[in-house]
Amino acid sequence: MVLPLPHLYFHRFIGEESDGEKQKGMLSNDPTWIIDPI
């Protein structure tokens, strides 16, 4: 699935390298993708 970049402007991404415990406000009502590479 390919989405145009402006469509993803309000989406949030949380990855393995991002430290969610130290960053406040990571989760919101915006669509959120959690990326967990194998």
N, C-alpha and C positions, 0 to 999 in steps of 0.2 A: 504494500500500500504506500503510495507516495502522496504526501500532502504538501500544498504550497507553503512556503516559509511563513507568510503572514498569518496563516491559519494557526500556526503553533506559537504565535507571539504570546498568548496568555496561558500557555501550558507551562507547567513546572516540571523539572526533571530532578530526581534524586538518584544519585549513583553510589556505587560502592565506595568511591573515594570521598564523597561529600560527608561531612561529619554533622549529621542531623542533630545530635545532642548539643552541639555548641552553637548552632545557628537557630535562632528563634524565628518562628513564623514560616517554617518550611511548608507546612500543610495549610491549605486554604480551600476555598470553594472552587478555585481554578482547577481545571483538569491536571492531574499529577501522574507522571510516569515514574515508576520505580524500576531502575535499570540494574539488573543483577547478572553480570556476565558469568558464563560458565567457566 
